[in-house]
Amino acid sequence: MRELILLRHAHAEPAAQGQADLDRPLSAEGLAEAEAAGRWLAENKLVPDCVLCSPSRRTRETLEAVLGAIGYVEQRIEPSVYDATPGTLIGLADTHIEAERLMLVGHNPGLERLAALLHSGQSGDYRGMPPGGIAVLSVPVGTGLEPGVAQLSAFWWP
């Protein structure tokens, strides 16, 4: 089995007047959530081989706090993760099929819909993935990502 770890960014500050959504930083609460997410990943030996991260400030800050707990791993800022659909995220993940454990750091509703689609084969209903939440999906080795192919092996939130 290979694993796909989906990490939603932690709580962010609301946008200030004139501030772009991409530039919203983590709140103090969000930083604590991100650090807790990193500790949970480390404690459960869920260190990814590779991370694809949205370019938004809040996702980059979430990843930075997680890396503080799990150590350095290969990472790439991937612009298409921002505001991505499940199809876009599947396409990205499938380009990294060689990674035994791939982590995507991004946003809702894309991440929660991706988790639902890969696990149950359906993505239409709101399922809920709180800020700082982590879904770990197990996928048979050599299998492409498609609806219903994955097993939800862990779900955590701060």
N, C-alpha and C positions, 0 to 999 in steps of 0.2 A: 504494500500500500504506500502511496505517496500522500502528502498532506498539503492542504491549502488552508492557510490561516488568514482569516479576514479580521482586520482590526479597524474599528471605527475610531476616528479622532475623538479625543476627550473633549470635555466642555470648553467652549471658546467664549471670549468676550463678544458682546453684540457689536455690530459694526458702528463705528463712530460716524458722524455726519460726513459724507463724502468719501468714506473709506471703502475700498473695494472688498468684496467678500473674501477674495484670495488672501488679503492681508490681515484677517482677524487672528489675533494671538490666542493662546490658551489662557483661560482664567486660572487663578490660584487653585481652585477646585480641580480644574482640568489637568493641571500639572501633577497634582497628587494622584489623580486617576491614572494618568499615563505611567507614572512611576509604579503604581500598584499593578498595572497591566504587565509591565516589564518583569516585576518580581514573580507574578503568577506564571508567566511564560518560562522564566528561568527555573522556578521550583518544579514545573511539570516537564522540564527538559524539552521544551518546544522552541528551540532556537532555529530560526529559518536559515536555509542555505542562501537565499536571495530575497530581497525586499523590493517591491515596486511601490512607490509612494506618490500620492498626489502632490502637486506643487504648492498647494495652499500652505500658509504659515502654520495653521493649527495642526495639519497632518505632519508637517516636518518637525514641529515641536513635540508632538506625540511620539514620533519615531525616535527622536533624539533622547527623550526620557526613557523609552523602552530599551534603547541601546545601552544606556547607562547601567541597566540591570543585566542584560544578556551578553554584552560585549559587542565588538564590531562584527558586522556581517556585510556581505556584498549588498549594495543598495543602489537604487537608481530612482531619480525623480522622473516620473512618467506623467506628462501633461494630460494624457487621455484618461487617467484615473479620476480626475476632477469632473464631477457631474456625469459620470459614466453610467451607461445602462448595463444590465447583466451581460448582454451580448458583447459589448466592448470589453468588459472585464474577463469574460471567457476567452476572447481572442488574445488578450494580453497574457493570460495565464498559460494558454496553450503554446505560446511562443517560448515558454520556459519549462517545457515538459520534462527537461533533463533534471530540474531541481527536485530533489526528494521532498523538500519542505519549502514551499513558496509562501511569502506573506504579502498581502495587499493591504496598504494603509490608505483608507479613503473615507467615503461619505455615504450617508443614506440619501435617498432610498436605494441606491445602487447595490451596496453591500448586503443589506438585508434581503433584497430581492434575489441577489445571486445565491445566497445561502439557501433560501427557500427553493429556488429553481433547481439547484444541484441536488438538494436533498429529497424534495417531494415531487419535483417535476412541474411545480406551479409557482408563479411569482406574483400573481395579481393581488393577493390579500396582504394587508399590512400585518407584519409579524412582530416587529419591534426589535431593534438592536440599539441599546442605549449608548450614549457617548462613552467611549473607552471600552466598549464591549468587544469580545473576541469570540468568533465562531471558528472551530477547527473541523474541517471536512476531510475525511479519508476517501481516497479515490484509488481504485485498482491500478497497479502499475501497467503502463502501456495503453491505458484507456484515455481517450480524449474527453474533455469536459463536455457534458451534455445533460439535459434535464434528467433528474432522478438517478444519476450515476454515483452520487456520493453518499456517505454515511456521516451524519453529524456526530463526531466523536467527543466533542466538548463544547460547552458554551459558558462563558464567564463574563461578568460585568462588575465594575467597582461598586 
